[in-house]
Amino acid sequence: MHRDRSTGLVIFGVFQIILGLLAALMVHLAALGAFMSRLAPGGSMRPGQFISGVATYAFLAVGLVALGIGSVQMKRWARALTLVTSWYWLIMGTLITVLMTAMLPVVMRGALARAQQNTPGGPSPGMSTGIRAVILTLIIIFAAFFLVAVPIAFVLFYGRKDVADTVRGRDPKERWTDQTPLPVLGASVALFTGSMYLLLVGWTTPLFPFFGRYLTGPAASACFVAWAGLDLYLAIALFRLQASGWWIAVLVAPLRLLSLILTMEKQT
């Protein structure tokens, strides 16, 4: 007999729903930011930036709320998808937090130096250093909590064997997420999500890195569509455990990385 984890599934599910509602709130804040940018001296936010931001937050909101409801209902698919997405959330969140910790002090120091040069009689260096330290600490703590601590909690809970046994007992019917191992499911979900994002970027901000230069306009949009189509095929092929998906993914990944590196090096 396994320990029943129904209460934990409900608690974590409600937390996911709350996170989804916060993401939905960001949609309204993005709209407000676009409106306020029209009053700024630099001009209004580009439509592509606004659409991309709103679509990203809307996707996160829908996904988190759906997973939260599925967890409250103790569905197999909700547990599987929450676990694989939490792993990606943890990996990317850790990288982002490390980069923020390394780069934010330099960025804020430069911004403060420019502000002191442009504003005679500004705040003293000692006071500015103290304020900067407090702001940096708060930002890093906030990032570490939502980008590292929260996904760790999800991974540890949804990865438990008794949680898997609980959802199997409450949801005895086999679901589509049971048809493939969890690591493969995670790769398939990542590729599918990436394909949707590429289509969005190709529509809103067509700027495609292509072996040393950036393509723009219709050519860039066409490359994004082709890239998205390839990722969608790979997502389906990996989910079906087709060997062709693995071989194509292994061959294409270095080419993509090489194209990005060459373009970034040439532009810098």
C-alpha positions as CSV (number, residue, x, y, z in Angstrom):
1,M,0.0,0.0,0.0
2,H,1.2,3.5,-0.9
3,R,0.7,6.7,1.1
4,D,-2.2,8.7,-0.3
5,R,-1.0,12.1,-1.6
6,S,-4.4,13.5,-2.6
7,T,-4.0,16.5,-0.2
8,G,-0.7,17.4,-1.6
9,L,-2.0,17.1,-5.2
10,V,-4.7,19.6,-4.3
11,I,-2.4,22.0,-2.6
12,F,0.2,22.0,-5.4
13,G,-2.6,22.2,-8.0
14,V,-4.1,25.3,-6.3
15,F,-0.6,26.9,-6.2
16,Q,-0.3,26.3,-10.0
17,I,-3.7,27.9,-10.5
18,I,-2.5,31.0,-8.5
19,L,0.6,31.2,-10.6
20,G,-1.5,31.0,-13.7
21,L,-3.7,33.8,-12.5
22,L,-0.6,35.9,-11.8
23,A,0.6,35.2,-15.3
24,A,-2.8,36.4,-16.6
25,L,-2.4,39.5,-14.6
26,M,0.9,40.2,-16.5
27,V,-1.2,40.3,-19.7
28,H,-3.0,43.3,-18.4
29,L,0.3,44.9,-17.1
30,A,1.8,44.3,-20.6
31,A,-1.1,46.1,-22.2
32,L,-0.7,49.0,-19.6
33,G,3.0,49.1,-20.4
34,A,2.3,49.4,-24.1
35,F,-0.1,52.3,-23.5
36,M,2.3,54.1,-21.2
37,S,5.1,53.7,-23.6
38,R,3.2,55.9,-26.1
39,L,3.7,58.8,-23.6
40,A,7.5,58.2,-23.2
41,P,10.0,60.3,-25.2
42,G,11.4,57.3,-27.0
43,G,8.1,56.4,-28.6
44,S,5.6,53.6,-28.3
45,M,6.4,49.9,-28.0
46,R,6.5,48.1,-31.3
47,P,3.4,46.0,-32.0
48,G,5.5,42.9,-32.4
49,Q,6.9,43.3,-28.9
50,F,3.4,43.8,-27.4
51,I,1.9,40.8,-29.2
52,S,4.8,38.6,-28.3
53,G,4.7,39.5,-24.6
54,V,0.9,39.1,-24.3
55,A,0.9,35.8,-26.1
56,T,3.7,34.4,-23.9
57,Y,2.0,35.4,-20.7
58,A,-1.4,34.1,-22.0
59,F,0.2,30.8,-22.9
60,L,1.7,30.5,-19.4
61,A,-1.5,31.4,-17.7
62,V,-3.6,28.8,-19.7
63,G,-0.9,26.1,-19.2
64,L,-0.5,26.7,-15.4
65,V,-4.3,26.9,-14.8
66,A,-4.9,23.7,-16.9
67,L,-2.2,21.8,-15.0
68,G,-3.4,23.0,-11.7
69,I,-7.0,21.9,-12.4
70,G,-5.6,18.6,-13.6
71,S,-3.6,18.2,-10.4
72,V,-6.6,19.0,-8.2
73,Q,-8.6,16.4,-10.2
74,M,-5.6,14.0,-9.8
75,K,-5.2,13.2,-13.5
76,R,-2.3,11.2,-14.8
77,W,-1.5,13.6,-17.6
78,A,-1.3,16.6,-15.2
79,R,1.2,14.8,-13.0
80,A,3.4,13.8,-16.0
81,L,3.3,17.2,-17.7
82,T,3.9,19.1,-14.4
83,L,7.0,17.0,-13.7
84,V,8.6,17.4,-17.1
85,T,7.9,21.1,-17.4
86,S,9.1,21.6,-13.8
87,W,12.5,20.1,-14.8
88,Y,12.9,22.5,-17.7
89,W,11.7,25.3,-15.4
90,L,14.4,24.4,-12.9
91,I,17.2,24.1,-15.4
92,M,16.4,27.4,-17.2
93,G,15.6,29.2,-13.9
94,T,18.9,28.2,-12.4
95,L,20.8,29.5,-15.5
96,I,18.8,32.7,-15.5
97,T,19.4,33.2,-11.8
98,V,23.2,32.6,-12.1
99,L,23.4,35.1,-15.0
100,M,21.4,37.7,-13.2
101,T,23.6,37.3,-10.1
102,A,26.7,37.8,-12.3
103,M,25.5,40.6,-14.6
104,L,23.1,42.7,-12.6
105,P,25.8,44.3,-10.3
106,V,27.7,45.4,-13.4
107,V,24.6,46.7,-15.2
108,M,23.4,48.6,-12.1
109,R,26.8,50.0,-11.4
110,G,27.1,51.4,-14.9
111,A,23.6,52.9,-14.8
112,L,24.3,54.5,-11.4
113,A,27.5,56.0,-12.7
114,R,25.8,57.5,-15.7
115,A,23.0,58.9,-13.5
116,Q,25.6,60.6,-11.2
117,Q,27.4,62.1,-14.2
118,N,24.1,63.5,-15.6
119,T,22.8,64.7,-12.2
120,P,25.2,67.0,-10.3
121,G,24.6,66.8,-6.6
122,G,23.0,63.3,-6.8
123,P,23.1,60.7,-4.1
124,S,26.4,60.0,-2.4
125,P,28.4,57.0,-3.5
126,G,28.0,55.4,-0.1
127,M,24.3,55.7,-0.1
128,S,24.0,54.6,-3.7
129,T,26.1,51.5,-2.9
130,G,23.8,50.6,0.0
131,I,20.6,51.1,-2.0
132,R,22.1,49.1,-4.9
133,A,23.0,46.2,-2.6
134,V,19.5,46.1,-1.2
135,I,17.8,46.2,-4.6
136,L,20.2,43.5,-6.0
137,T,19.5,41.3,-3.0
138,L,15.8,41.6,-3.3
139,I,15.8,40.9,-7.1
140,I,18.1,37.8,-6.7
141,I,16.0,36.5,-3.8
142,F,12.8,37.0,-5.8
143,A,14.3,35.2,-8.9
144,A,15.8,32.4,-6.8
145,F,12.4,31.7,-5.2
146,F,10.3,31.6,-8.3
147,L,12.9,30.3,-10.7
148,V,14.7,27.7,-8.5
149,A,12.9,27.0,-5.2
150,V,9.4,26.7,-6.6
151,P,10.4,24.2,-9.4
152,I,12.5,22.2,-7.0
153,A,9.4,21.8,-4.8
154,F,7.4,20.7,-7.8
155,V,10.0,18.2,-9.0
156,L,10.5,16.7,-5.5
157,F,6.7,16.3,-5.0
158,Y,5.5,15.2,-8.4
159,G,8.5,12.9,-8.8
160,R,7.6,10.8,-5.7
161,K,6.5,7.3,-6.3
162,D,3.6,7.5,-4.0
163,V,2.3,10.6,-5.9
164,A,2.5,8.5,-9.1
165,D,0.7,5.7,-7.4
166,T,-2.0,8.1,-6.1
167,V,-2.8,9.5,-9.5
168,R,-2.9,6.0,-11.0
169,G,-5.3,4.9,-8.3
170,R,-7.5,8.0,-8.7
171,D,-7.3,8.0,-12.5
172,P,-7.1,4.3,-13.6
173,K,-7.6,5.0,-17.3
174,E,-4.4,5.1,-19.3
175,R,-3.7,8.6,-20.7
176,W,-1.7,9.8,-23.7
177,T,1.2,10.8,-21.5
178,D,1.6,7.1,-20.4
179,Q,2.6,6.1,-24.0
180,T,6.2,7.3,-23.8
181,P,8.9,7.5,-21.1
182,L,8.9,10.8,-19.1
183,P,12.3,12.1,-20.5
184,V,11.1,11.5,-24.1
185,L,7.8,13.2,-23.2
186,G,9.7,16.1,-21.9
187,A,11.7,16.5,-25.1
188,S,8.6,16.2,-27.2
189,V,6.8,18.9,-25.1
190,A,9.8,21.2,-25.3
191,L,10.0,20.8,-29.1
192,F,6.3,21.4,-29.5
193,T,6.3,24.5,-27.3
194,G,9.4,25.7,-29.1
195,S,7.7,25.3,-32.5
196,M,4.7,27.4,-31.4
197,Y,7.1,30.1,-30.1
198,L,9.1,30.2,-33.3
199,L,5.9,30.8,-35.3
200,L,5.0,33.6,-32.9
201,V,8.5,35.2,-33.3
202,G,8.4,34.8,-37.0
203,W,5.2,36.7,-37.1
204,T,6.0,39.4,-34.6
205,T,9.7,40.0,-34.8
206,P,11.2,38.3,-37.9
207,L,14.9,38.5,-37.3
208,F,16.6,35.1,-38.1
209,P,20.3,34.3,-37.4
210,F,21.6,32.6,-40.6
211,F,25.3,31.6,-40.6
212,G,26.8,35.0,-40.1
213,R,24.0,37.5,-40.8
214,Y,20.5,38.3,-39.8
215,L,17.7,37.7,-42.2
216,T,14.7,40.0,-42.0
217,G,11.3,40.4,-43.5
218,P,9.6,37.6,-45.5
219,A,12.9,35.6,-45.7
220,A,13.2,35.5,-41.9
221,S,9.6,34.6,-41.5
222,A,9.9,31.7,-43.9
223,C,13.0,30.4,-42.0
224,F,11.1,30.6,-38.7
225,V,8.1,28.7,-40.2
226,A,10.5,26.0,-41.6
227,W,12.3,25.8,-38.3
228,A,8.9,25.5,-36.5
229,G,7.7,22.8,-38.9
230,L,10.9,20.8,-38.2
231,D,10.5,21.1,-34.5
232,L,6.9,20.0,-34.7
233,Y,7.9,17.0,-36.8
234,L,10.6,16.1,-34.2
235,A,8.1,16.5,-31.4
236,I,5.7,14.0,-33.0
237,A,8.5,11.6,-34.1
238,L,10.1,11.5,-30.6
239,F,6.7,11.0,-28.9
240,R,6.1,8.0,-31.2
241,L,9.6,6.7,-30.4
242,Q,10.6,6.9,-34.1
243,A,14.3,6.5,-34.7
244,S,14.2,9.1,-37.5
245,G,13.3,11.8,-35.0
246,W,16.4,11.1,-32.9
247,W,18.8,11.0,-35.9
248,I,17.4,14.3,-37.4
249,A,17.5,16.0,-34.0
250,V,21.2,14.9,-33.5
251,L,22.2,16.1,-37.0
252,V,20.3,19.4,-36.9
253,A,21.2,20.6,-33.4
254,P,24.9,21.4,-34.2
255,L,23.9,23.2,-37.3
256,R,21.5,25.5,-35.4
257,L,24.1,26.2,-32.8
258,L,26.8,26.9,-35.4
259,S,24.5,29.3,-37.2
260,L,23.8,31.2,-34.0
261,I,27.4,31.4,-32.9
262,L,28.6,32.6,-36.3
263,T,26.0,35.3,-36.5
264,M,26.6,36.5,-33.0
265,E,30.4,36.6,-33.5
266,K,30.1,38.5,-36.8
267,Q,27.7,41.0,-35.3
268,T,29.9,41.7,-32.3
